[in-house]
Amino acid sequence: MPPSASPPVRRHWLLSGATPLTLVMTAISALYLISAFLMAPPLDNGRLTASFFPALIGSIALVLCVAQLVSQQRASHDSRSSKSASTESTSTETANDDAISAHSDASSPLFSPALRLMLVTALYILAFSHLGYLLSSALYVFAVMLLFAGRDKWISKAVIACAISALGYGLFEQLFNVHLPALDLSALGLGNGS
């Protein structure tokens, strides 16, 4: 009689997979959104203020994080439901299913596309005030295009990212009269800080 395999240890969905990282990203997004609202109200007498764009980015990031958490919770619940429904299998079938499940878990990427987007957005939020709107936005748009459209034709994607950032800059600076952050050389250790 072969020794029976011990059942896999089930962790709560908040502690498994990429969920802890999503929780950290949610907290960072919430803190960023709060700090954007503490700067100034996004609208003042019907006009956009300097906090509008950071508040918009913070809101989008927070919504994406919450959506990812809901998706991870549903996936965990569906996984538990399907495993409990298949408990009537023989031990050989269960061992085969466990081996297939372990193989698929090992071959699946740790970060889903939504989580990658959240990570890129968090980096954008962190870099925005130091690198300024133009550079951080160009890098962000370029990274998003690489995530969703692949790495081929990266030069044209970089040109498109720069064009989108320049159009956004013109829109906010000229049309809405919202002054966006510029490159902070002293934060990068390149300026004298004055």
Secondary structure, 3 states (H helix, E strand, C coil): CCCCCCCCCCCCHHHCCCHHHHHHHHHHHHHHHHHHHHHCCCEECCEECCCHHHHHHHHHHHHHHHHHHHHHHHHHHHHHHHHHHCCCCCHHHHHHHHHHHHHHHHHCCCCCHHHHHHHHHHHHHHHHHHHHHHHHHHHHHHHHHHHHHCCCCHHHHHHHHHHHHHHHHHHHHHHCCCCCCCCCCCCCCCCCCC
